[in-house]
Structures are given as C-alpha cells and as structure tokens.
Amino acid sequence: MKTEHQEEGARQHGFHGRTVSIEAFARKYRLDAEEAERLENQFGPVAGEIELLQAARRNGMPEE
C-alpha cells in the first residue's frame, strides 16, 4: 500500500518508466551514435525510458 508521501512524489515527478542506460536504450531502438550522445548530454548516463522515447521522437525518431 502506498503512503501519502509516495503518492505525492509520484504526482510531482510523473511516470517516467523504468530507468535504463542511454547505451542500452540506443541499442534497443537502433539509434545512431549522434542521437545517443545527444540524449546522454541531455539526461546523463541513465534516464526513464518514456522520457528518452519522447525526446528521441521529438528529434525525428520514427514511431514503431
């Protein structure tokens, strides 16, 4: 059961999906090295998968 504090934190931060490394994300979605580097510069070495998908799609990654 979630506590009130956990629910408040989830509302503030939103749902970002599971955390993945940029390297694993780029491999999974077959991103080129330039896009992988751009994402790493923007997010650091790890980020939420949904955030990464949104950022990559804004930069031209086709939807599957």
Residue pairs with C-beta under 8 A, 6 or more apart in sequence:
2 10
15 50
16 47
16 48
16 49
16 50
16 51
17 48
17 49
17 50
17 51
17 53
18 48
18 49
19 46
19 47
19 48
19 49
20 28
20 46
20 47
20 48
20 49
20 52
21 45
21 46
22 36
22 39
22 40
22 43
22 44
22 45
22 46
22 47
22 52
23 36
25 31
25 36
25 39
25 47
25 49
25 52
26 33
26 35
26 36
26 39
29 53
29 56
29 61
31 39
31 56
31 61
35 56
35 59
35 61
38 59
39 47
39 52
39 55
39 56
42 55
43 51
43 52
43 55
53 61
57 63
